[in-house]
Amino acid sequence: MNYNWDWSILFQEPYLGWLISGVQWTVAVALCAWVIAIVIGALVGVGRTVPNRAVRKLCAAYVELFRNIPLLVQMFVWYFVVPELMPEDVGRWMKRDMPNPEFVTAVVALGVYTASRVAEQVRAGIEAVPRGLSDAAKASGLSIAQTYRYVLLPISFGTIIPPLTSEFLTIFKNSSLALTIGLLELTAQSRQIAEYTFHGFEAFTAATVIYVAIALVATIGMHILERYTRIPGQLGSG
Amino acid sequence: MFNLDLGVIVQSIPFLWQGMQLSLTLTFLAVCGGIFFGTILALMRLSGFLPLSLLSATYVNLIRSVPLILVIFWFFFLVPLAVGRPIGGFYSALIAFVLFEAAYYSEIIRAGIQSVAVGQVQAGRSTGLNYWQIQRYIVLPQAFRNMIPILVTQGIILFQDTSLVFVVSLRDFMTATSIIARTEGRLIEMYLFAALVYFVICYAGSLLVRRLEVRAA
């Protein structure tokens, strides 16, 4: 195996600029999608535990739909199919005038997909709350909304946060799928550098190191959040 | 807007089926290879011998923090370089999937092994079995029995992941769909069809997992 090492290419222009812009897109897609995922995921996850059967079924259908189709296919459906199925004016606007179409599509696709995974964690967290607590809430005359607001959600929060850490890491990795619809995020940029310079080793190493660094920072951030949300006296607090 | 042309799907079924065969073959081989190397990684991690467990932990954590697409790119670049000649996309993809999935399988298998009661190992030792005999006849059979549902779940995820070979133009089901979609100009029909096919297969798989869980419980 003979290979021409040259790590300095990573610090030359335009390649350094490509890497930096790739990191920015990766972080932007992941964080924006995370906001969507948390909001929809929390609603759907709670929806799967409410007494109303129709709501429960609907939320279960949401999770099954988005979990059983590969993210790549979902990306393509959002990018190529959804604008065609919209009313004509909206579809035309999405295709012609929407700013940053690749970015917006990637954020929506990734957010809506990750929401189905977040919803599962939220549901599991709420179901882990002992039944006696919601019975007690009902017995003391709390409405369903109050039961969730004052009993179920605060208690389950501590159990939901740790598994969400791994979902948060996953969303950064999954943001790489945005390259399939043409967004030049970190993985795409590293491949582009590899193709331009024939220094694949250096380019992919750079991307790998950056992803590992992102994972480290995200893990540390979530651990700090975990410490703040921990309920004293519950398992794992200390 | 809504005049869907289903004929294009019917016409392209033989081509799509070829792609699906590649997807299924890749999934099957990657599951087998992933479980094999995943077991080795899990045993290394639990061996109690620091260099081995450190090596395994580093590998697993490294692989788990990078995207699969990047791993695929890595191996499409590395494998021909290491072998010294092009060996075809399928084998590069297969190696990438096996080594990638092994990291995920090893975490599942590690949890499975740890779920086997300590008394089992002690009983094996007191009967005079050595380490390998204990793993082979006592720990692993019980661990795998408990793990079957979650291993199948990971298999479904892997099947979905194989669609990512699209990024290196390997002709799996997804790439085949996309080729037809572009050449025939039928993006809507083909991508919705792909979504439907994946959904049916994966949903059926998840129903199977639910039945396995009921039986295991």
Interface residues (C-beta under 8 A of the other chain):
Chain A: M1 Y3 E64 L65 R67 N68 I69 P70 L71 L72 V73 Q74 F76 V77 F80 V81 E84 L85 E88 L169 F172 K173 N174 S175 S176 L177 L179 T180 T187 S190 R191 A194 G200 F201 F204 A207 T208 Y211 V212 I214 A215 L216
Chain B: M1 L62 S65 V66 P67 L68 I69 L70 F73 W74 F77 L78 L81 A82 G84 I156 Q160 D161 S163 L164 F166 V167 M174 S178 A181 L187 I188 Y191 L192 A194 A195 Y198 F199 C202 Y203 S206
